[in-house]
């Protein structure tokens, strides 16, 4: 809950490592370590070597969770996230090699609990569809459908609106639709609790988008 503080985030990771070491058969101890590895690796790690070690640790902890409880939505989600981020750090070929497993874990997570991580698995599936080359199956319209599913699963999560607005503005060149999505997100996500670190950052980005590209400005003006 206090992961916005660097020291507290690292302290949480250390405590989750202890919990995992003392309770390796507890699936919650496994996936919470996986989650902490993602956060520290993604938000705080200084270099690729640190990131690689953290994402590998998070991947392995997530897989340990699934060996104990194959129906764990958090286990599938954090395994997939750490696998994807590890692949990005190691290189595109590693990412492509593990992509089928990543997508499979994300689909399992949505099947078990579509609202977990505020529609997080749908967001990641959308990001994969958006950023994967067309020849490898990347489709902007597929990404749009995934982001819309994320909004349906968790309509009070600003990250879902942010991802969709970015897609509409940058890839689909529909500025007015992007503005409408951003405005809707700000309207529906106006009571975020202070512990939702990523959600608050996304809310700020949505506000910046409307400030830089208000309704009525010409196509191409402003930045998102």
N, C-alpha and C positions, 0 to 999 in steps of 0.2 A: 504493500500500500504506500510505502514511502520510497519507491524506486526512483523518483525524480531526484533524490539526493544520492550522489555517487557513492558515498561511504555506506549508506544504508543499503543500496542495491548490492554492493559487494559483500556486505555483511549477510544479507539474505542468501546470496549464493553460497557462502561458506556454511551457513546453517542448514541449507537444503542438502549440501554434500554430506554433512554429518548425519542428517535424517536418513538419507539414502544408504549410507554405509551401515547404519545401525538397523535399518529395516529394508533390506533389499527385496523382500517379498511383498512389500506394500506398494501397490500400483500408484497410489497418490504420491508417495515419496519419490517414485521414479519420474512421473510426469512433471511434478513441481520442480525437480532439479532440471529437467529438460527445458521447462519454461524459463527458469532463471538463467540458464546458459544462453538461451536465445537473447534475452534482454541485455545482459552484460556484453555479450559478443556484438550485438547489433548497435547498441546505443553507446557503449563505453570503451570497448577495446580500441587500443591505439594503433595496432598494426595487423597485417594479415596473418602472421604467425599466431598471435593471440586469438584472433577470430577463428582460425581453422581449428585450434585446440578446443575452444569453447563449443563450437558448432558440432564437432565430432563427439564431444562429451554429451552434449544435449541429444544428439541423434541416438547414441548408444543407450542413454537413460530412457528415452522414449521407447526404443525397441524392447528394453527390459520390461517396461510397463505392459507392452502388448503381449509379451510372452506369458505374463501373469493374467492379464485381462484383455482379451482381444476385442472386447466391446467398449473400450474406453475412448470416448470422443476426444478428450484432452490428449491421450496417448497418441492417437493417430495424428492429431493436428500438430502437436509440437515435434513429433518425429518428422513429419513432412516439412515443417518450417526449417528445422535445423538441417535436414538433408539438402533443401534448396539453397540455403545460405552457404553451407559448406561447398556445394557445387559451384556457386558463384565465386567463392574465394579461390578454389583450386583451379577452376578454368571451365570454359564452356563445354568441353567434351565430357567432363565429369558430370556436369549438370544434365546434359542430354542423356547420358548413360543411366542416370538415376531417375529421369523424369517419369517414366511409367510408374515406378514405385511411389514417387511423390504424389502423383495424381490419384493413384489408388488409395493412399492414406487419406487424402483430402476428401475423396468421395465417401470413404467409410465414415469419416468424421461427420459429414453432412447427413448421412443416412441415420447415424445414431443420435445426433443432437445438432440440427441445423443452426441453432442460435448460439452454439458455444463460441466463445471469444467474440461475441457480438457479430455473428455471421462471418467469422474469420476465415473459415475454409472456403467459403464462396468468394471472398475477396482475393485470396491467394490464387484460386482457380482462375478468377478473372484476370489477375495480373499476369499469370502464365499465358493465357490466351492472347492478351494484349501485346506481350513482349516477345512471344515466340515467333520466329519467321514464318511467313505464310506457307512456305514449302514444307515446313514441319508441323503444320496444323494450326498456326496462330490465326485467330480471326477476331477482329474488333467487335463484330456483332455477338460472338460467343462471350467475349469479355463483358459486353453490355448486359447480356442476360444474367451472367453470374453476379454482377454488381447489383442488379435489380433484385435478384434472389437474396442477396445479403441484406438489402434494405427491407425486404419482406420479413426476413428472419429476425432482424433487429432494427426496427425503425427509429430507435433513439440513439444510434451510433453514428457520429459525424464522419468517421472514416469511410463508411459505406457511401455516403453522398460525395465525399471528396474524391474517391477513386472514380466514381461514375462521372462527376463533373470534369475531371481531368481528361478522361477518355473522350467525352463529348467535345471538349474544347480543342484538344491537341490532335486527336486521331480522326474523329468524325466531323470536325470543323462546324459544329453546330453550337455557336456561342450562346444563342438565346436559350437553348435547352440546357446548356451547362449552367447558365445563370439561374434558371428556374430550379434546377436540382440543388444548387448551392443555397438559394433562398429557402427552399423547403427544409434542407438540412439544418439551417440556423434556426428555423422556426420550431422544428420538432426536437431539437437537441439543446435546448436552452437551460437545462438543469442537470448538467454533468457533475457528478460528485468529484471532489478534489483528488481522490486516489486514482482516477482514470487518466493516467498520465498521457497515453497515446491519444485518447479521445480529445483531451483538451488541446493538444497540439493540432489535431485535425480541425477542430473548431476554429482555431486561430487562422489556419490556412484558408478555410472557407470565408472567413471575414475579410482576409486579404484579397481574395479573389473578387469579391463584390466591390471592394474599395478600388482595386486597380482596373476592373472592367465593369463599371456600373451599367445598368440598362440604358440604352440609348446611344452608347459609344459606337463608333464605326467598327466594322470588321477588322480585326488585326490590331486594334488599339489596346493598350494595356498588356499586362503579362500575367500568366498563371503559372 
